[in-house]
């Protein structure tokens, strides 16, 4: 996986990759020409093998320039996953070229050792070209490796590997030349064989990685990394399916997550967005597609299950009451139907809901459903607070005198066709639990309705009383 910055810039990446690739071409041209000239002059197979190796580096660098130029092109209608696989293909070609070169080096070394043609003319340039080559290879391999790791570029990684192996092979050739200088001419051919063996081993490793990339093998540890990120997102119950397809430096992630089935659609959509955001932040060059499926959540309560089963019929439930009686549940709740629903149709839907509940919850003993019509509409009304000052004064006095009420903030009265509609707000101690607050509000509502038969509806709002000391 690449170590991408959170503010990833595609143009900066493409420019940096092209620059380091072109610089490597220039370095490979200089090294190939110099090694070839010195190798032909001295007759050293070790230096000639290094020249051929550098020539291969030149071809590999040219392939890399082509690969990074086209691999970062955006997806189109013919390449809907982008062009990142070009980098994998380029790396594979470089591995094959390395193996072909090693075959030629081994053949020539065997011919020299078996034929006795071991005459080598050593001079200072033979040693100088190898030492300079090592210095250039160190510089280029570091630059290529840095950019390859930064942008997860397999083509640049292969190019860096070429220059990196040159460091070790050049050291082997340098040791062979020293042996030749001390009277052991066979050391040059032996050094060439060692060089070839080293390059073959590294080429096979590179070839395996590139083939893994072409076959969409997931990098080690990436699947576990993605799973940890997803499961850390609040609301994700499970991972149902995960597919990762690396392509160049981009990872295409297709994910199916389980979300508690009682979750409403907008909340579920928000959880999906959170997963996509978390993965995009951790893996900036990832293309993430998330699908959600309803599952039974570990935090699902029985009342949540009831609400969900009612929603399967396109209805909504409220005022759910659950009793545990003699090793079984007694369930009572209200169902709201749209206006205009007939009694027969409403009853049929209630039977459908009841059967679903009984089939899925074996411990249900009794189900009683109260049928209601949805009446959430705008009712005409007039503000009669001034005309009903006396009534409101009595209501206010009753609220203030009620135990635990700290103060009465506001009170209003509206006249509707059904009767008077009263609203009031007051404060209660902040130490109360939600259940205790609800009990107090219910009692006040009952007492207000008893003050005047004209009162049809009462809406009360309770707020916690915040002390001055708590505010400070």
Secondary structure, DSSP 4 states (H G I P E B T S, - for coil): -----SS--HHHHHHHHHHHHHHHHHHHHHHHHHHHHHHHHHT-HHHHHHHHHHHHHHHHHHHHHHHHHHHTSPP-SS-TT-STHHHHHHHHHHHHHHHHHHHHHHHHHHHHHHH--------HHHHHHHHHHHHHHHHHHHHHHHHHHHHT-HHHHHHHHHHHHHHHHHHHHHHHHHHHHTT-THHHHHHHHHHHHHHHHHHHHHHHHHHHHHTTPPPTTHHHHHHHHHHTSTTEEEEEEEEEEEETTEEEEEEEEEEETTS-HHHHHHHHHHHHHHHHHHSTTEEEEEEEEEE--TT--HHHHHHHHHHTTT-EEEEEEEEE-SSSEEEEEEEEE-TT--HHHHHHHHHHHHHHHHHH-TTEEEEEEEEEE---S----EE-TTTTHHHHHHHHHHHHHSTTEEEEEEEEEEEETTEEEEEEEEEEETT--HHHHHHHHHHHHHHHHHH-TTEEEEEEEEEEEPPHHHH-
